Amino acid sequence: MLFTLTRSRHSHLCLALLAVALLLSPLPLWGWETRGSVSLEGVDYLFDRNKDRRDEQAVFHLDLRLKHSLDENFSVTFRPEIYYEFTKDRILRYEPLEGYVDYESSSWDFRFGQVLESWAITDTFNPVDILNRRDLERNLLRASKLGEVMLRFRYFLPDGDSISNQTASFYVLPLFRETLFPKGDDPYSFERGGGRVQDRDGIAPKGVNQMGFAVRYSASWESMDFFLLGYHGVTRYPIFQFERVRGGLFFRPVYYLVDKAGGGFQWAMGDWLMKLELVRTWPNGKHLGSSLSQETRIPEPFTQYVVGFDHSFYDLGLDNSTLTWTLEYSGEDKSTNTPGESRPFKSDFFTQFRYEFGNISQMVLSLNLAYDIMIGESITDLIFEWKPSRDFENLKLIFQAEYQKAARNEENSFLRFFPNNSFVSMKTEWSF
């Protein structure tokens, strides 16, 4: 069954939340600007995944964005999120994604609070998008970002003869927070096979050594947007230390310090859009204390990059239709991992064909393929989006089918370690 709502003892609570969100969404709440989305999604897995793996999911998701302007310069933004899974009768997310204060002037602005900051350019993998943790616990394969407590100061430089939109940004991240990983009977559980993840008791620098600092310069030159960045702080992607305690195997995350430098650009040339992300990382094992075992090795310096393009075709088949072809390659100069290390996208191709049907119907069809060249495994996605009525423009139905093909004889295969996760899903989403 794709939608198994009756299994939840508290399903009526989430349905009530959904009804309230739909009723309040068009209304100004005491001067607050309100927007967001609510959705119901059912997921069914195509292959038998054994009794200890859940083969159905039914999920309610509420993402509410509230903004209140105190005057022409000051504003407050609050973005609560609820992610509830009916089939397991649990709330996976309730912490606000964002909550911050803004001050804006003509030449600079200031933001402080819990923030989602995006530096991404490419579609597949974003090695330069380094400030925020990923929500690996909820979806390891397609992890969204989580808010980080930070202070951001931006200064807008005057335009030059050929350079425009110049912005210098400075960041301070005073708090370090550990990343949570999938457990139990999750489709991508790290605990399959009897191990245990100690993700709330990781090894990390202490005190002021946990603070992060970043700087970013961005600008435009003719039809090119580009940026440069630097970062010092704790890595968002830990390695694992393997520990045997009382006959059990424990995976303990190790968060080390890193220095990063890199940049990227996107360059529009007619119907083509060229894209690049590049970052060099220098790991540092200092300030980890005596908890680090002799077998645990901090990674050596490495460089990650993604290069690709988009090409658009117009009025192909139907008037006002658009076909966008995306091709990207992600790679790394370091082809092997140290023990306990698992960085993705060392040598992967990604391609997407996205067809927007035009004015006669509000439909979008996407075909995506990701292929790992080094070990020969792939993920293929077919996604169909449809707005069924012009009277309800904010209502959207999304169908997705994904087929995962694991490598046959490869120890480092991600899809062999997490087998039989091909699925079909149906989502109903209301935006307001």
C-alpha positions as CSV (number, residue, x, y, z in Angstrom):
1,M,0.0,0.0,0.0
2,L,1.4,3.4,-1.0
3,F,-0.5,5.4,1.7
4,T,-0.7,3.6,5.0
5,L,-2.2,6.3,7.2
6,T,-4.2,4.0,9.4
7,R,-1.1,2.4,11.0
8,S,-0.4,5.6,12.9
9,R,-2.0,6.2,16.3
10,H,-1.5,9.9,15.9
11,S,-2.4,10.3,12.2
12,H,-5.3,12.5,13.1
13,L,-2.9,15.0,14.7
14,C,-1.0,15.5,11.5
15,L,-4.2,15.7,9.5
16,A,-5.3,18.5,11.8
17,L,-2.0,20.3,11.4
18,L,-2.5,20.0,7.6
19,A,-6.0,21.5,7.8
20,V,-4.8,24.3,10.0
21,A,-1.9,25.1,7.7
22,L,-4.3,25.2,4.7
23,L,-6.8,27.5,6.5
24,L,-4.2,29.9,7.8
25,S,-1.9,30.1,4.8
26,P,-3.7,33.0,3.0
27,L,-4.0,35.1,6.1
28,P,-1.6,37.7,7.4
29,L,-0.8,36.7,11.0
30,W,-0.5,39.9,13.0
31,G,1.6,41.6,10.3
32,W,3.7,38.5,9.4
33,E,4.3,37.7,5.8
34,T,3.3,34.0,5.4
35,R,4.4,31.5,2.8
36,G,5.4,27.8,2.8
37,S,4.2,24.4,1.7
38,V,2.5,21.3,3.1
39,S,2.7,17.8,1.5
40,L,1.7,14.2,1.9
41,E,4.0,11.6,0.3
42,G,3.8,7.8,0.1
43,V,6.8,5.7,-0.8
44,D,6.8,2.0,-1.8
45,Y,9.9,-0.1,-2.4
46,L,10.0,-2.4,-5.4
47,F,12.0,-5.3,-4.1
48,D,11.8,-7.4,-0.9
49,R,14.2,-5.8,1.6
50,N,13.8,-8.4,4.5
51,K,11.6,-8.1,7.6
52,D,13.9,-5.7,9.4
53,R,13.6,-3.0,6.7
54,R,10.5,-0.9,6.3
55,D,9.0,-1.3,2.9
56,E,6.5,1.5,3.1
57,Q,6.6,5.1,4.1
58,A,3.9,7.7,4.5
59,V,5.2,11.2,5.3
60,F,3.6,14.5,6.3
61,H,5.8,17.6,5.8
62,L,5.1,21.2,6.8
63,D,7.5,24.0,5.9
64,L,6.2,27.4,7.1
65,R,8.1,30.7,6.5
66,L,7.1,33.7,8.5
67,K,8.7,37.2,8.1
68,H,7.9,40.3,10.1
69,S,9.3,43.8,9.3
70,L,9.9,45.8,12.4
71,D,10.8,48.9,10.4
72,E,12.3,49.7,7.0
73,N,15.7,48.2,8.1
74,F,14.9,45.5,10.7
75,S,13.1,42.3,10.1
76,V,12.6,38.9,11.8
77,T,12.3,35.6,10.0
78,F,11.1,32.3,11.4
79,R,10.9,29.0,9.5
80,P,9.4,26.1,11.5
81,E,9.4,22.6,10.0
82,I,7.5,19.4,10.9
83,Y,8.4,16.1,9.2
84,Y,6.2,13.3,10.5
85,E,6.3,9.7,9.4
86,F,3.0,7.9,9.8
87,T,4.3,4.3,9.3
88,K,6.7,4.6,12.2
89,D,4.5,7.1,14.3
90,R,7.3,9.5,14.9
91,I,8.3,13.1,14.3
92,L,11.7,13.2,12.6
93,R,12.0,17.0,12.4
94,Y,10.5,19.7,14.6
95,E,13.4,22.1,15.1
96,P,13.1,25.3,13.0
97,L,15.1,25.3,9.8
98,E,15.7,29.0,10.2
99,G,15.2,31.8,12.7
100,Y,17.2,35.0,12.4
101,V,17.2,38.8,12.6
102,D,18.1,41.0,9.6
103,Y,19.3,44.6,9.3
104,E,19.6,46.0,5.8
105,S,21.0,49.2,4.5
106,S,21.9,50.5,1.1
107,S,25.5,49.4,1.2
108,W,25.6,46.5,3.8
109,D,23.5,44.1,5.7
110,F,23.7,42.0,8.8
111,R,22.1,38.6,9.7
112,F,22.3,36.7,13.0
113,G,20.5,33.5,14.0
114,Q,19.9,30.0,12.6
115,V,20.5,30.3,8.8
116,L,20.4,28.3,5.6
117,E,23.1,29.7,3.4
118,S,23.5,28.5,-0.2
119,W,26.7,28.8,-2.3
120,A,25.7,26.1,-4.8
121,I,25.9,26.4,-8.6
122,T,25.8,22.9,-10.0
123,D,22.9,20.4,-9.7
124,T,24.5,17.1,-8.7
125,F,27.0,17.7,-5.9
126,N,28.1,21.0,-4.4
127,P,31.6,20.8,-2.8
128,V,31.6,24.6,-2.3
129,D,28.4,24.6,-0.3
130,I,30.2,24.1,3.0
131,L,28.6,26.1,5.8
132,N,25.5,23.9,6.6
133,R,25.2,20.3,7.9
134,R,23.2,17.9,5.8
135,D,20.1,16.1,7.1
136,L,21.7,12.6,6.6
137,E,19.4,11.0,9.2
138,R,16.3,11.7,7.2
139,N,17.6,11.0,3.7
140,L,21.2,9.9,3.3
141,L,21.1,9.8,-0.5
142,R,19.4,13.2,-1.0
143,A,20.2,15.0,2.1
144,S,18.8,18.5,2.5
145,K,20.5,21.2,4.5
146,L,20.0,22.0,8.2
147,G,20.2,25.5,9.7
148,E,23.4,26.6,11.4
149,V,23.8,29.3,14.0
150,M,25.9,32.0,12.3
151,L,26.6,35.7,12.0
152,R,26.8,37.0,8.4
153,F,28.0,40.5,7.4
154,R,27.8,41.5,3.7
155,Y,29.2,44.7,2.1
156,F,28.1,45.7,-1.3
157,L,30.9,47.2,-3.3
158,P,30.3,49.8,-6.0
159,D,30.3,48.7,-9.7
160,G,33.4,49.0,-11.8
161,D,33.8,49.5,-15.5
162,S,33.2,45.8,-16.3
163,I,32.6,44.2,-12.8
164,S,29.2,44.5,-11.2
165,N,27.2,43.0,-8.3
166,Q,30.3,42.9,-6.1
167,T,29.7,41.5,-2.6
168,A,32.1,40.7,0.2
169,S,30.6,38.4,2.8
170,F,32.0,37.5,6.2
171,Y,30.8,34.7,8.5
172,V,31.3,33.6,12.1
173,L,29.8,30.2,13.2
174,P,30.1,30.1,17.0
175,L,28.5,26.7,17.6
176,F,29.4,23.2,16.3
177,R,26.6,20.6,16.1
178,E,27.0,17.0,15.3
179,T,25.4,15.3,12.3
180,L,22.9,12.5,12.9
181,F,22.9,9.4,10.8
182,P,20.2,6.8,9.8
183,K,19.6,4.1,12.3
184,G,17.2,1.2,13.1
185,D,15.2,0.0,10.1
186,D,15.8,3.1,8.0
187,P,16.5,2.2,4.3
188,Y,20.0,3.6,4.7
189,S,20.6,2.5,8.3
190,F,24.2,2.5,9.4
191,E,23.3,-0.1,11.9
192,R,22.5,-2.9,9.5
193,G,24.7,-5.9,10.3
194,G,24.7,-5.3,14.0
195,G,26.8,-2.2,14.3
196,R,25.8,0.9,16.4
197,V,26.3,4.6,15.5
198,Q,27.5,6.8,18.3
199,D,26.5,10.0,16.4
200,R,25.6,11.9,19.6
201,D,29.0,11.1,21.2
202,G,31.4,12.0,18.4
203,I,35.1,13.1,18.7
204,A,35.5,16.8,17.9
205,P,37.6,19.8,18.8
206,K,36.5,21.6,22.0
207,G,35.8,25.1,23.1
208,V,36.9,28.0,20.8
209,N,38.4,25.4,18.4
210,Q,34.9,24.5,17.3
211,M,34.2,27.9,15.9
212,G,34.0,28.4,12.1
213,F,35.0,31.4,10.0
214,A,34.4,32.0,6.3
215,V,34.8,34.7,3.7
216,R,33.3,34.9,0.2
217,Y,33.6,37.4,-2.6
218,S,31.1,37.3,-5.5
219,A,30.7,39.5,-8.6
220,S,29.4,39.5,-12.2
221,W,31.4,40.1,-15.3
222,E,29.4,40.5,-18.5
223,S,27.3,37.3,-18.6
224,M,29.4,35.4,-16.0
225,D,28.7,35.2,-12.2
226,F,31.6,34.0,-10.2
227,F,32.8,33.7,-6.6
228,L,35.8,32.9,-4.4
229,L,35.7,31.5,-0.9
230,G,37.7,30.6,2.2
231,Y,36.7,28.6,5.3
232,H,38.3,27.5,8.6
233,G,36.4,25.3,11.0
234,V,35.1,21.8,11.7
235,T,34.3,19.6,8.8
236,R,30.6,18.8,8.0
237,Y,31.4,15.3,6.8
238,P,33.1,13.2,9.6
239,I,35.2,10.0,9.2
240,F,34.3,7.0,11.5
241,Q,36.4,5.4,14.2
242,F,35.6,1.7,14.7
243,E,35.4,0.6,18.3
244,R,34.6,-2.8,19.8
245,V,32.9,-2.5,23.2
246,R,31.5,-5.6,25.1
247,G,31.4,-7.6,21.9
248,G,29.6,-4.9,19.8
249,L,30.9,-2.8,17.0
250,F,30.4,0.9,17.3
251,F,30.9,3.6,14.6
252,R,32.0,6.9,16.3
253,P,32.1,10.0,14.1
254,V,35.4,12.0,14.1
255,Y,35.1,15.7,13.3
256,Y,38.4,17.3,12.4
257,L,39.4,20.8,11.5
258,V,39.7,21.9,7.9
259,D,40.9,24.8,5.9
260,K,39.2,25.3,2.5
261,A,39.7,27.5,-0.5
262,G,37.9,27.5,-3.8
263,G,35.4,29.1,-6.1
264,G,33.1,28.7,-9.0
265,F,31.2,30.3,-11.8
266,Q,28.2,30.1,-14.1
267,W,28.5,31.6,-17.5
268,A,25.5,32.2,-19.8
269,M,26.4,31.9,-23.5
270,G,23.2,32.0,-25.6
271,D,21.3,28.8,-24.9
272,W,24.3,27.4,-23.0
273,L,25.1,27.8,-19.3
274,M,28.5,26.6,-18.3
275,K,29.1,25.8,-14.6
276,L,32.1,25.0,-12.3
277,E,32.6,24.4,-8.6
278,L,36.1,23.7,-7.2
279,V,37.4,23.5,-3.7
280,R,40.7,22.4,-2.0
281,T,40.6,21.0,1.5
282,W,43.4,20.7,4.0
283,P,42.4,18.5,7.0
284,N,43.9,19.1,10.4
285,G,43.9,16.5,13.2
286,K,44.9,19.0,16.0
287,H,42.7,19.5,19.1
288,L,41.1,16.1,18.9
289,G,42.5,14.9,22.3
290,S,43.3,11.4,23.4
291,S,40.1,9.8,22.2
292,L,41.5,9.3,18.7
293,S,42.7,5.7,18.2
294,Q,46.0,4.9,16.6
295,E,44.2,3.2,13.7
296,T,42.1,6.3,12.9
297,R,43.7,8.4,10.2
298,I,42.8,12.0,9.3
299,P,42.4,12.3,5.5
300,E,45.2,13.8,3.4
301,P,44.6,17.1,1.5
302,F,42.2,16.6,-1.5
303,T,40.5,18.6,-4.2
304,Q,36.9,18.2,-5.3
305,Y,35.3,19.7,-8.4
306,V,32.1,19.6,-10.5
307,V,32.0,20.9,-14.1
308,G,29.1,20.9,-16.5
309,F,26.6,22.7,-18.6
310,D,22.9,23.3,-19.2
311,H,21.5,23.6,-22.8
312,S,18.0,24.8,-23.5
313,F,15.8,23.9,-26.5
314,Y,12.7,26.0,-27.1
315,D,9.3,25.2,-28.8
316,L,10.4,21.5,-29.2
317,G,7.2,19.6,-30.0
318,L,4.8,22.0,-28.4
319,D,4.6,25.8,-28.4
320,N,6.1,27.5,-25.4
321,S,7.8,24.2,-24.3
322,T,11.3,24.0,-23.1
323,L,13.7,21.1,-23.0
324,T,16.8,21.6,-20.7
325,W,19.7,19.2,-21.0
326,T,22.1,19.1,-18.1
327,L,25.4,17.2,-18.1
328,E,27.9,17.3,-15.2
329,Y,30.9,15.5,-14.0
330,S,32.1,15.4,-10.4
331,G,35.6,14.3,-9.5
332,E,38.4,14.3,-7.0
333,D,42.2,14.1,-7.2
334,K,42.4,11.5,-4.4
335,S,40.9,8.2,-5.6
336,T,41.3,6.1,-2.4
337,N,39.9,6.6,1.1
338,T,41.5,6.3,4.4
339,P,39.8,3.7,6.8
340,G,36.5,5.0,8.0
341,E,36.3,7.7,5.3
342,S,33.6,7.7,2.7
343,R,33.4,10.8,0.5
344,P,30.9,10.5,-2.4
345,F,31.2,11.6,-6.1
346,K,34.9,10.8,-6.7
347,S,34.2,10.1,-10.4
348,D,30.6,10.4,-11.4
349,F,28.6,11.6,-14.4
350,F,25.1,13.1,-14.1
351,T,22.7,13.9,-16.8
352,Q,19.2,15.3,-16.8
353,F,16.5,15.9,-19.4
354,R,13.8,18.2,-18.2
355,Y,10.8,18.9,-20.4
356,E,8.4,21.7,-19.5
357,F,5.2,21.2,-21.6
358,G,4.3,24.9,-22.0
359,N,1.1,26.8,-21.6
360,I,-1.3,24.1,-22.7
361,S,-0.7,22.2,-19.5
362,Q,1.3,22.8,-16.4
363,M,3.4,19.6,-16.6
364,V,7.1,18.9,-16.2
365,L,8.8,15.6,-17.0
366,S,12.4,14.8,-15.9
367,L,14.7,11.9,-16.6
368,N,17.9,11.8,-14.5
369,L,20.8,9.4,-14.6
370,A,23.8,9.3,-12.2
371,Y,26.6,6.9,-13.0
372,D,29.7,6.1,-10.9
373,I,32.5,5.5,-13.4
374,M,34.9,4.0,-10.8
375,I,32.7,1.1,-9.7
376,G,30.0,0.9,-12.3
377,E,26.8,1.6,-10.4
378,S,24.0,3.9,-11.4
379,I,20.7,5.5,-10.2
380,T,18.0,6.4,-12.7
381,D,15.0,8.6,-11.9
382,L,11.8,9.5,-13.7
383,I,9.9,12.4,-12.2
384,F,6.5,13.8,-13.4
385,E,5.1,17.0,-11.9
386,W,1.6,18.1,-12.7
387,K,-0.6,21.0,-11.6
388,P,-4.0,19.5,-12.4
389,S,-6.1,22.7,-12.2
390,R,-5.5,26.4,-13.1
391,D,-8.1,27.2,-10.4
392,F,-5.7,25.7,-7.8
393,E,-2.3,26.9,-9.1
394,N,-0.6,26.1,-5.9
395,L,-1.6,22.4,-5.9
396,K,1.0,20.0,-7.4
397,L,1.2,16.3,-7.8
398,I,4.6,14.7,-8.1
399,F,5.2,11.1,-9.2
400,Q,8.7,9.6,-8.9
401,A,10.2,6.2,-9.9
402,E,13.8,5.4,-9.1
403,Y,15.8,2.4,-10.1
404,Q,19.2,1.7,-8.4
405,K,21.7,-0.7,-10.0
406,A,24.5,-1.7,-7.7
407,A,28.0,-2.7,-8.7
408,R,28.4,-6.5,-8.8
409,N,31.8,-7.2,-7.4
410,E,33.0,-4.0,-5.7
411,E,33.6,-3.7,-1.9
412,N,33.2,0.1,-2.0
413,S,29.8,-0.1,-3.6
414,F,27.3,2.2,-1.8
415,L,24.3,0.5,-3.3
416,R,25.5,-3.0,-2.4
417,F,25.8,-1.9,1.2
418,F,22.3,-0.4,1.1
419,P,20.6,-2.9,-1.4
420,N,17.1,-3.0,-2.8
421,N,16.1,0.7,-2.3
422,S,14.5,1.2,-5.7
423,F,11.1,2.8,-5.1
424,V,8.0,4.6,-6.5
425,S,6.5,7.5,-4.7
426,M,3.5,9.9,-5.0
427,K,3.4,13.3,-3.4
428,T,0.6,15.9,-3.1
429,E,2.0,19.4,-2.3
430,W,0.2,22.7,-1.6
431,S,2.3,25.9,-1.7
432,F,1.1,29.2,-0.3
